[in-house]
Amino acid sequence: MYSKELNSIKKSNRLRTREIFDDNIIDLASNDYLGLANNKELFENAYKRVLKEKYHSPKASMLVNGYSKVHKDFEDKLKQENGFEDAIIVGSGFLANVSMIEALVRKGDTLFIDEDYHASGMFATRVLSKDQVVIFKHNNTKDLEEKIKDKETKGRKIIAIEGVYSMGGDLAPKEIFDIADKNNALLIVDEAHSSGVLGENLLGIFDFYKIKPKANHIKMGTLGKAYGSYGAYILGSSNIIEFLLNRAKAVIYTTAPSLFDTALGLESLKFIVKNKKEIKNKIKANLQVINDILGITSDSLIIPINIADNKKVIQIQKTLKQKGFLVGAIRQPTVKSAIIRLIAKIDIEPEILKEACKIIKELK
């Protein structure tokens, strides 16, 4: 029934497929930034923790009887380490963005959202009226300020950004935090790709800029990336979290997050806190390799290499795969111009990373 549309996607070299990859291939494509998805000790600790419970499934939504001590322990650790008043865990990063945007932007409010914000956030804006959503140019503080100034808003101003952008690997500028404060705006920060990677304590962009969380700050993070698990969390003031618990449909009408995934997320957070010095040294070493060979300076582990040709980017990915390396070949509409997306994961030794970078440099 969709054959014409599928043929069009195929002709433009934009067809997406699923594939089970060889376990021996070197992973430079996934968001498992710290390699914790391979850490069996964390897995075993989480398993033992869940075995102590009377049941291993959440069974229901948080507001029925799906909320457990496992969930609360993780939320308590998250708010303790990140310096926020309260926390709530949700099923996924996608659901977290839907929860925040759908619930927090009320009648009369205006959402100012970065044009490169994750697809889940853009999807969530569809439930809002058109005059409630203002898209500003990516990381452009001047454009944001002008649009806030020009927009007549009866209600709240809400700004949505990412700490590290998933395709470009670039960081949100600190000035956006200042703009939010100056305009008495709520600031939603999607830390999916920055938590576990940035900052003195590897807690993300707030930590990186040494920003102490305020009442107008909301932080979202995921467990499916640096934390090597699955799920997500939202941090904010007690007032914000209580409101989400009462208004966010993706919280109210979904089964509570998996107990095992939550327990694993907690184990990963404790591991990161305990081993932050070693982790930071490994991040620094791999980013130095990227700079030395590809000439790219980055604070994040996401390394975009512009190819600007859908056919060529697939061919580069295929050649690297034949040589034992897996990288992302990202095309439109995910990005404006086709890129090789290389993840400088710290479980990949610098010498192996060098080999992959040299091949990419030759193929460009």
N, C-alpha and C positions, 0 to 999 in steps of 0.2 A: 504493500500500500504506500510505501515511502520510497519506492525504487528511484524515482526521478531525483529526489533530494539526495539520496545516497550516492547516486552516480555523479551528481554535481560536487559532492564532498570529495569523492575519489579523484575526479579530474583535477581538482585544485590541490591535490596532495595534502589534504587535511583530514583524512579518515583516521579515526581513533580505533584501536583494537585492544583486546586483553591478551596477555601472554604470560605464561609461567616460565620464568627465566631459570637458567642453569644456576644452581647454588654456588658454583665455582666462579661465576663471573664477578668481577670487582665492581661493587656498587658505588657509582658516583652520580646517581640519579635521585635516590630517595631523600626524604626529609629526616632521616634517622641521623641527625647531625653528630651525635656523640657516640653512635654505635651501641646504644643501650638495648636495642632490639635483639642483640646477640648475647646479652649478659644473663647467663643462666642462674647466677646467684640471686639476682633481683627477682627473677621469675620464681625461684623456689621460695624465697622469703614471702612473696605475695601469695603464693599457693598455700603456704603454711598459715598465713594470717587469715585467709578466707576459710580454711578448714576448721578454724576455731569457732566460726559462727554456726548457729543452728541451721541456717540455710545459706545456699551459695548463689541464689538468684534474688534480684531486688523485688520481684513478684508484682509490684504495682508502682504507681507514680509516687513521688515524694510526699504528696499531700494525702495519700491514702495510708499505706504502711510500708512504702518502698524505701524510706530513708533509714539508713543503718549507721551503726557506730563506725564502720569502715568509711562511709561517706563523710561523717563529721570529723573524724581524725584527719582526713586529707584536707578538708576545708580549713580546719584549725591550723594546720601546718602551713598552708598556703598564705593565710592572712598574717600569720606570725612572721614568716620570712619576707613577705612583700610589703609589710607595713600598712595594710588596709584594715578597715574596721571589720569587714565581713566578707564572706565568700559563698558561692553556690556552685555546685558542679552540675554539668549538663552532658547530654549524650554525645555531642560532637561539636566541633568548631562551627560547622554550618548552622546547627541548632542554636548555638550561642549567639551568633550574629543575628539570626532571625529573632531570637528572644529579645535582644537589646533594642534593635531598631523598631520592631513591630510594637513593643510595649512602651518604650520610653518616649517616642515621638507622639505626643498627644495632639488633640485638636488645637490649632493656633500656633503650634511649635514649628520650628524650621530646622531641618537637618542639612548641614554643610558637609558633604562627603567627598573625599579625594577621588579623582577619576580612576585611579588605579586600585581602589579598594577591592577587596576580595569579592568574587561573584556572589557569595552567600549574602553579603551586605547589600549589594545591588539588587539581588532578588528580593530581599526583605523590603526594599523601598517601594515595591509594586503595590503594597497594601496601603501606602500613603497617597494622599492627593498630590498632583503634580506641583502645585504651588508650595508644597511643604519640603520639597527636595531641591537643593542647590548643589550642583557638582562643580567643584573648583579644580583648576589645573594641578596636575600632580606635583606635590611638594612645593607649590608656588604660594609662598606666604603673602605676597603682595596681592595676588588674585583672591585669596581667601579673605583678606582684610577688606578689599574693595567690595566683595560680594556680601559680606556681613553688613557693611556700611549701607549698601544700596538696597538691601532687603528689609522691607518693613515687616517686623515680627511682633505679633501681639503676645505670644507666649515665650517659651524657652528657646534658646539657641543651643543646638547640639552639634558638635564637630566630631567626625569619624575619620580616623587615620589608622595606618598600620605602623608598628614599630620598625619592622623590616618588611619590605615589599617582596612578595613571594617570587616574582619573576625577575625583577631588576636587582634584588639584593641590596637596594639602597635604603638608607635610614630616613625616617621622618625628621625634619629639622626641629631643634629645640624651640625655635621661635613660635611654633604652633601651640606649645604649652602656654607661652606668654600671651598669645592672642586669645586663648580660651579664658585665661584669668582676667585679662583686660576687659573682655566683653561679657563677663559673668556667664560663660557658656559651659555646658557639660562637655567633657572630652572623653570620647570612647577611643581606646587604643587597643587595636588587635595585635597582640604580642605572640601570635602563633609561631612566627619564624624568628623572633628575637629572644624569647624566654629560653634560658639554657645555653645561650650563645653569647649574649652581650652583657657588659657590665662587670663591675668589680666582683660582684657575687653571682654573676651569671643569671640574673633575674630578669634581664631584658632592658628595654629602652629607658624606663624610669631609673633603673640602676645605672645605666650607662651615662645618663645626663645628671645623675645624682639628684633626682627630683623626688622630694618627699610627697607621697600621695596626699591629695586634698579632697575635700568633700565633693568637688566637681569632677573628680577623676574616676574613670571606670576602666578597668583592665580586663581583657579577655585573653586567655591562653589555651593552647590545646595540649593533649597528651600524646597525640599521634605523630609528633615530630621529635624534638630533642628528648622527650620523656619516654620514648620507646613503648608506648601503650596505646590506648584509644579512649577518647572522651575529651572533655573541655571544662573550663571553669570561668567564672566571672567574679572579679573582685571589685568592691566599691564600698561606699558608706553603708552603715546599717540600714539607713532609710532606702537607699537604692535597691539593695538586695531584697529587703522586705517587699518593696513594690514589685520587683520582678517575680517574686514567689507568688504574688497575688494577681499579676496581670500578664505575664509572659506565657503565651499559649504553648510554646515549645517546651516549657517547664511543667506546666499544669497538666497537659494532656498527653504526656509521654511517660513510659515506664522509666523509673529512676535508672541512672547509669549502672553498668555492670560492676558487681562487687570486686571481681578479680581485676578488671582494668583499673579500677579506682585504687585498689591496694597496690598494684604495680606502679601507678603514677606516684603514689606516696613513697614507695621504695626508691624510685628514680629521683625524686626531689631530695630525699635524704642523702642519696649517693652524690648528687651534684653539689650540695652544700658541703659535704665532707671532703670531696676531692676537687674543689674548685681550682686550686693552684695548678695541679697536674693537667686538668682539662684546659685551662687558659694557656698553658705552655704549648699544648698540642695544637690548639687553635692558631696560635701565633706562628708556629712552625709551618703549618700547612698554608696559611695565608702568605707567608714569605715565599713559598714555592710558587704560588700563583703570581705573585708580583715579579719574581725573578724571571720566569719563563714566559708568561703571557702579558706582562706589563700592566696588570690590573691591580689596583689598590682597593682593598675592601675591608670593612669591619665585620661583615657577615660572611657566612660560609656559602652563600648563594653566589655563584659566579656566572653571569650571563655573557655569552660570547656571540656577538652579532654576526649573523650569516646573511640575513635579508633575502634568502631564497629557499622556498619550501622544499624544492626537490633536492637542493644541495645539502640542506640541514639533515634530511633523512639519510642521504648517502654518507655523510660524516658519521652519523650515529651508527649506521650499519657497519662501516669500516672499523670503528672503535669496538663494536660488539665482536667482530671477527677476531680482534686482537685481545679480547678478554675484558673489555671495559664497557660498562653501561652508563650512558649519559642521557639526559633528556633532550628531545628534539621538539621544541615548542613552537607552534605555528599559530596563525590567526584562527579564531578571534581571541585566543588567550593573550597573545601579545600583538603589538602593531606590526612588528617585523620579526621574521623567524630567527630564533636563537638556539644555540647549544646551551643548555642549562646544566652546568657542572656543579656538583656539591662537594666541597672539600672536606668531606667527613673525617673526623679525627681518628676513626678506627682504621683509616687507610694511611699507611706509613708514607712519610715524605718522599722516599725514593720511588715508590710505586706511583704516587701522584705526579711526580716529575715525568715519568714515562708517558703517562696519559696526556699531560699538558704538551709535551713535545710533539706527540702525534697530532693533536688538535692544531697546534701552531703550523705544522706542515700542511695539513688538509685545508686550512682556511684559504 
